[in-house]
Amino acid sequence: MARAAAQGFVLVINNRPDGEDPSQPSSATIEAAARAAGMNYLHVPVRGGPTQEQVDAVRAAMEGAGGPVLAFCRSGTRSIVTWSIGRAQDGEDRETLVNQGREAGYDLSGVLPA
């Protein structure tokens, strides 16, 4: 978390449910580390595809962050899907989002409405 803060991140969004893997730290542990490093923290655990409530929570947090946001899950897929759905709902061009996903190593073509 200290390295993320040093890189300029101001908010950490954890999209992993607690207990997803026995070796992962708990949300409370990650939150304590993020806050100790001077960052804000939000836990939005996503199982499978995100709900509209989860998309809205991530979108609102990112809009109010005031700087770079580090969102994560086990592979990054749930985080980028949740983010991209929110961006699409805000009117961002589907092709742009699919291309951004591809550049980051994710295929969003089946996730975002045509």
C-alpha positions as CSV (number, residue, x, y, z in Angstrom):
1,M,0.0,0.0,0.0
2,A,2.9,2.4,0.7
3,R,4.2,1.8,-2.8
4,A,0.7,2.5,-4.3
5,A,0.5,5.7,-2.3
6,A,4.0,6.7,-3.4
7,Q,2.8,6.3,-7.0
8,G,0.0,8.8,-6.4
9,F,-3.0,6.6,-5.8
10,V,-5.5,8.2,-3.5
11,L,-8.2,5.5,-3.3
12,V,-8.0,1.7,-3.2
13,I,-11.1,-0.3,-4.2
14,N,-11.0,-3.9,-3.2
15,N,-13.4,-6.0,-5.4
16,R,-12.4,-9.4,-3.7
17,P,-14.8,-11.0,-1.3
18,D,-13.2,-11.9,2.0
19,G,-12.2,-15.5,2.1
20,E,-12.0,-16.0,-1.6
21,D,-8.6,-17.5,-1.1
22,P,-7.3,-18.6,2.3
23,S,-4.0,-16.9,1.7
24,Q,-5.4,-13.4,1.0
25,P,-5.5,-10.7,3.6
26,S,-8.9,-9.6,4.9
27,S,-10.5,-6.5,3.8
28,A,-10.0,-5.0,7.2
29,T,-6.2,-5.7,7.0
30,I,-6.0,-4.1,3.5
31,E,-8.1,-1.1,4.7
32,A,-5.8,-0.5,7.6
33,A,-2.7,-0.6,5.4
34,A,-4.3,1.7,2.8
35,R,-5.3,4.2,5.4
36,A,-1.9,4.0,7.1
37,A,-0.4,4.9,3.8
38,G,-2.7,7.9,3.5
39,M,-5.2,6.5,1.0
40,N,-8.9,6.1,1.2
41,Y,-10.4,2.6,0.9
42,L,-13.6,1.0,-0.3
43,H,-14.6,-2.7,-0.2
44,V,-17.0,-3.6,-3.0
45,P,-16.8,-7.4,-3.2
46,V,-17.9,-8.7,-6.6
47,R,-18.8,-12.4,-7.1
48,G,-19.3,-13.2,-10.8
49,G,-20.7,-10.2,-12.7
50,P,-21.2,-6.9,-10.8
51,T,-24.7,-5.8,-9.8
52,Q,-25.9,-2.4,-10.6
53,E,-25.4,-1.4,-7.0
54,Q,-21.8,-2.4,-7.2
55,V,-21.3,-0.5,-10.5
56,D,-22.8,2.6,-8.9
57,A,-20.7,2.3,-5.8
58,V,-17.5,2.0,-7.8
59,R,-18.5,4.8,-10.2
60,A,-19.4,7.2,-7.3
61,A,-16.2,6.4,-5.5
62,M,-14.0,7.0,-8.6
63,E,-15.8,10.2,-9.4
64,G,-15.2,11.6,-5.9
65,A,-11.7,10.3,-5.5
66,G,-9.8,13.4,-6.5
67,G,-7.0,11.4,-8.0
68,P,-5.8,8.1,-9.3
69,V,-7.7,5.0,-8.1
70,L,-6.3,1.5,-7.7
71,A,-9.1,-1.1,-8.0
72,F,-8.2,-4.8,-7.7
73,C,-9.6,-8.3,-7.5
74,R,-7.9,-11.6,-8.0
75,S,-7.2,-11.3,-11.7
76,G,-8.4,-7.7,-12.4
77,T,-11.3,-8.9,-14.5
78,R,-14.1,-8.1,-12.0
79,S,-12.5,-4.7,-11.4
80,I,-12.2,-3.7,-15.1
81,V,-15.7,-5.1,-15.9
82,T,-17.3,-3.1,-13.0
83,W,-15.5,0.0,-14.0
84,S,-16.2,-0.3,-17.8
85,I,-20.0,-0.9,-17.2
86,G,-20.1,2.3,-15.2
87,R,-18.2,4.2,-17.9
88,A,-20.5,2.8,-20.6
89,Q,-23.6,3.9,-18.6
90,D,-22.0,7.4,-18.3
91,G,-22.0,7.5,-22.2
92,E,-18.4,6.5,-22.9
93,D,-18.0,5.0,-26.3
94,R,-18.1,1.2,-26.3
95,E,-15.3,0.8,-28.8
96,T,-13.0,3.0,-26.8
97,L,-13.7,1.0,-23.7
98,V,-13.2,-2.3,-25.5
99,N,-9.9,-1.0,-26.9
100,Q,-8.8,0.2,-23.4
101,G,-9.6,-3.2,-22.0
102,R,-7.7,-5.0,-24.8
103,E,-4.6,-2.7,-24.2
104,A,-4.8,-3.8,-20.5
105,G,-5.1,-7.5,-21.5
106,Y,-8.8,-7.9,-21.0
107,D,-11.6,-8.7,-23.5
108,L,-14.6,-6.5,-22.8
109,S,-16.3,-7.2,-26.1
110,G,-18.8,-9.7,-24.5
111,V,-19.5,-7.5,-21.5
112,L,-20.4,-4.2,-22.9
113,P,-23.7,-3.7,-24.8
114,A,-23.3,-3.3,-28.6
